[in-house]
Amino acid sequence: MTITKGPQAFPRAEFLRRLGTVKEEMGRRNVDALVVSDPNNITYLTGYTAVSGYVPQGLVVLIDEEEPSFILRQCDAPAALHQAFMDRNKVIAYPEYLIGNPEKDGYDTLIDFLNDAGVANRTIGLEQNSLPVTATEKFKRRLPKAKVVDCTLAVTWIRLVKSDLEIEVMRECAAISDAAVLRAAEVIRPGVREADAVAEIVGTLVRGVNGKPGTLIKLVGLCSSPRTGTCHIPWSEDVFRDGSQINLELGGSRHGYAAGLMRTYSIGAPNDRLQRIHDAEVEGLEAALGAVRPGATCSDVAEAFNRTIAKRGFKKDTRCGYAHGIGWLEPTASLKEGDMTVLKPNMTFHLMLGNWVDEDFGYVISETFRVTEKGADVLTSAPRKIFQI
Amino acid sequence: MTITKGPQAFPRAEFLRRLGTVKEEMGRRNVDALVVSDPNNITYLTGYTAVSGYVPQGLVVLIDEEEPSFILRQCDAPAALHQAFMDRNKVIAYPEYLIGNPEKDGYDTLIDFLNDAGVANRTIGLEQNSLPVTATEKFKRRLPKAKVVDCTLAVTWIRLVKSDLEIEVMRECAAISDAAVLRAAEVIRPGVREADAVAEIVGTLVRGVNGKPGTLIKLVGLCSSPRTGTCHIPWSEDVFRDGSQINLELGGSRHGYAAGLMRTYSIGAPNDRLQRIHDAEVEGLEAALGAVRPGATCSDVAEAFNRTIAKRGFKKDTRCGYAHGIGWLEPTASLKEGDMTVLKPNMTFHLMLGNWVDEDFGYVISETFRVTEKGADVLTSAPRKIFQI
């Protein structure tokens, strides 16, 4: 029996619009066939969110075909038939004997497809930084008449500017993030194990809000004293204690998209050092958001933040944020001084103001925002306070 | 202030033993310095489990130094100081301006370190398949007098055989997996949203059992009718329905390790097709475990399974499992016909008997086991039944 097409997060026209933009870029680069292997870019162009990128797979965009073709492992093909917007014949399964096979693998099927598609002597774009080096070598070896060019980040840059439909999904993600931050304030208590609080926080990320559940579990980072100077460590096996500070980073996620949010908690009144950095960072956050407008640069936003907190005697070493959307961090624009990316309406960023000041002290606050015609529209809305427990 | 060393999952002697084995392999390959970039291999050799591998980082094992050196992003250094077993001076932070910088990045710091360590004209091993192609090129360009050789999977193969201490951690993971599978049987109910059940299941994975919480969230796959023919898709936004079948794959996780477990649920009595494949697969599972002994091959185990279910009229296209430990799948040995890897005591596998028969029908069961001196020791212990709701 065939599997039915599942509920689609976006209409067909939206995927065709995205593909149209990609094909325009292919045209500019004189690329006839683009092999997309970054799983987040595959999600962007098809709606597919299943976790199968740990084995070879690739989406082939041909410049003169409406729908792309998705070549993937046989056991993952039903998920693609269910989730991706394309017709059945655009999902091409490669057989299981190509898994864990040093002689021949799924990239050979991809190469066979390119041959059959008549582009073996044309220009083929690869996302080389999403491919093992052996795969890139195989493409060049088995397609000797093709001109193989690197298109790493080409699609990633395109998805920096969201459609209104994508913004709606990110808004749903942001509402989940807000709920999880508020839930944390209810469950972080002295004597409670960190894991028990995380279980509740993740529960909120999955249950979602407004009848819209989370559909993936993205980052949940909980760094408590004496680990507030760390940013990517798992929660501890210990309990929360009186006087502890807790830094929380999380993001609701739907259809592959995320909306990051960070807040800081204090069991008991915040100490002076914590209160001072909080006050400075909130002022900096407002200054950064105030600098957002079409035509300004990423650098302008970071400068506004850095200048503001400098007046209060603080500095932040890490960047002030990054392009944000499918799969959390989009490795394109950074909100940092010197990044001259010009802001455009519907670009989305995680304004990530985590500040790890010392080995044993840091503070976090962040918002997810989109650029509007006039300024910034902040998608997340949890109170900008130290949550005192 | 400096950050304190956190509670260590393994004693120093255990890490030195692992490094000793790696150095023996380096000796066999005439490698003087090994750059480890696979995050799971870094966990194996240091105890570090923070999520920072999305930016350049690397662990350098020098053949004549006791402790390795960990070069990573400045904001992640406190986590390394807290988690990794090495002395402070073995954690080397690179500055933030190297992030998102096309001219110079953290790999340059790694290369500088190799130069300073006096190995610039020696043999340097890279894990090329864990590096972007541009990084490999940079190593070769900036170390022109070095002999750069590929050591992809060298450490990964070593960690296939676990120590008794690692087995204990995997046993703790397995106990969490068992609890989550039992919890699922309590919360899967007709009319309940899949997301609400997943929230409870993940809650169990995080809370853990026996006072030992989960310390990471690994895979939670829940594929319900009509999606039982898919294996890696997220849960749906819908409710469970009377007559539905649910395939669950999950794994408790501690200190980076995981123990995979799959079970199938049926709301109402299983239909004949489901019952028949279950009976065949349980018989096949027992046959596979019966074939496990030191000296047998991965192929022998898969053959025992395949032969047994063939008698009942079934076949399974995907492999019967894979090496299992830190970070879920170890991309080395596969339990499949033709994989001649010889089993040794304390190798650990996920005997993954998920069988996606048709686009709209599949069945799952699995166990995590270790090879003993005489046979198989199954770490997971949930009942081998269809959980009828």
Contacts between the chains, C-beta under 8 A, distances in Angstrom:
chain1	res1	chain2	res2	distance
A	1	B	358	5.9
A	1	B	359	6.4
A	1	B	360	4.6
A	1	B	361	7.1
A	2	B	359	5.3
A	2	B	360	6.9
A	3	B	226	6.4
A	3	B	227	7.3
A	3	B	229	5.9
A	3	B	230	7.4
A	3	B	359	4.2
A	3	B	360	4.7
A	4	B	226	5.9
A	4	B	360	7.7
A	6	B	227	7.6
A	6	B	236	7.3
A	7	B	236	8.0
A	7	B	237	7.2
A	49	B	233	7.6
A	49	B	234	5.9
A	50	B	230	6.8
A	50	B	231	8.0
A	50	B	232	4.2
A	50	B	233	4.5
A	50	B	234	7.2
A	51	B	219	7.5
A	51	B	221	7.9
A	51	B	232	4.6
A	52	B	232	5.0
A	54	B	329	6.9
A	74	B	317	6.3
A	74	B	318	7.9
A	75	B	231	5.3
A	75	B	317	6.9
A	75	B	318	5.2
A	75	B	356	4.9
A	76	B	230	7.6
A	76	B	231	6.8
A	76	B	232	6.0
A	77	B	359	7.7
A	78	B	227	7.7
A	78	B	229	4.4
A	78	B	230	4.7
A	78	B	356	6.9
A	78	B	359	4.5
A	78	B	360	7.3
A	79	B	227	7.7
A	79	B	230	4.0
A	79	B	231	7.3
A	79	B	232	6.2
A	79	B	233	4.4
A	81	B	359	6.5
A	82	B	227	6.3
A	82	B	230	6.4
A	82	B	233	6.9
A	83	B	233	6.9
A	95	B	317	7.6
A	96	B	317	4.6
A	96	B	318	5.3
A	96	B	319	7.1
A	99	B	318	7.5
A	99	B	319	6.5
A	99	B	334	7.5
A	100	B	319	6.8
A	100	B	322	7.8
A	100	B	331	7.6
A	100	B	334	4.4
A	100	B	336	6.9
A	100	B	339	7.2
A	128	B	132	7.5
A	128	B	133	5.1
A	128	B	134	7.7
A	129	B	132	4.3
A	129	B	133	6.8
A	129	B	134	6.7
A	131	B	133	7.5
A	132	B	128	7.5
A	132	B	129	4.3
A	133	B	128	5.1
A	133	B	129	6.8
A	133	B	131	7.5
A	133	B	133	4.7
A	133	B	136	5.9
A	134	B	128	7.6
A	134	B	129	6.6
A	136	B	133	5.8
A	193	B	207	8.0
A	193	B	213	6.5
A	194	B	213	7.9
A	195	B	206	5.4
A	195	B	207	5.8
A	195	B	208	6.4
A	195	B	213	3.3
A	195	B	214	6.8
A	195	B	215	7.6
A	196	B	207	5.9
A	196	B	213	7.8
A	198	B	206	5.2
A	199	B	202	7.4
A	199	B	203	4.1
A	199	B	204	7.8
A	199	B	206	4.1
A	199	B	207	4.9
A	200	B	203	7.4
A	202	B	199	7.4
A	202	B	202	5.4
A	202	B	203	7.0
A	202	B	206	6.1
A	202	B	217	6.8
A	203	B	199	4.1
A	203	B	200	7.4
A	203	B	202	7.0
A	203	B	203	5.3
A	204	B	199	7.8
A	206	B	195	5.4
A	206	B	198	5.2
A	206	B	199	4.1
A	206	B	202	6.1
A	207	B	193	8.0
A	207	B	195	5.7
A	207	B	196	5.8
A	207	B	199	4.9
A	208	B	195	6.4
A	212	B	237	7.4
A	213	B	193	6.5
A	213	B	194	7.9
A	213	B	195	3.3
A	213	B	196	7.8
A	213	B	237	5.7
A	214	B	195	6.8
A	215	B	195	7.6
A	215	B	234	4.8
A	215	B	235	7.0
A	215	B	237	6.8
A	216	B	234	5.6
A	217	B	202	6.8
A	217	B	217	5.6
A	217	B	220	7.2
A	219	B	51	7.6
A	220	B	217	7.3
A	221	B	51	7.9
A	226	B	3	6.4
A	226	B	4	5.9
A	227	B	3	7.3
A	227	B	6	7.6
A	227	B	78	7.7
A	227	B	79	7.6
A	227	B	82	6.3
A	229	B	3	5.9
A	229	B	78	4.4
A	230	B	3	7.4
A	230	B	50	6.8
A	230	B	76	7.6
A	230	B	78	4.7
A	230	B	79	4.0
A	230	B	82	6.4
A	231	B	50	7.9
A	231	B	75	5.4
A	231	B	76	6.8
A	231	B	79	7.3
A	232	B	50	4.2
A	232	B	51	4.6
A	232	B	52	5.0
A	232	B	76	6.0
A	232	B	79	6.2
A	233	B	49	7.6
A	233	B	50	4.4
A	233	B	79	4.4
A	233	B	82	6.9
A	233	B	83	6.8
A	234	B	49	5.9
A	234	B	50	7.2
A	234	B	215	4.8
A	234	B	216	5.6
A	235	B	215	7.0
A	236	B	6	7.3
A	236	B	7	8.0
A	237	B	7	7.2
A	237	B	212	7.4
A	237	B	213	5.7
A	237	B	215	6.8
A	317	B	74	6.3
A	317	B	75	6.9
A	317	B	95	7.6
A	317	B	96	4.6
A	318	B	74	7.9
A	318	B	75	5.2
A	318	B	96	5.4
A	318	B	99	7.5
A	319	B	96	7.1
A	319	B	99	6.5
A	319	B	100	6.8
A	322	B	100	7.8
A	329	B	54	6.9
A	331	B	100	7.6
A	334	B	99	7.5
A	334	B	100	4.4
A	336	B	100	6.9
A	339	B	100	7.2
A	356	B	75	4.9
A	356	B	78	6.9
A	358	B	1	6.0
A	359	B	1	6.4
A	359	B	2	5.3
A	359	B	3	4.2
A	359	B	77	7.7
A	359	B	78	4.5
A	359	B	81	6.5
A	360	B	1	4.6
A	360	B	2	6.9
A	360	B	3	4.7
A	360	B	4	7.7
A	360	B	78	7.3
A	361	B	1	7.1
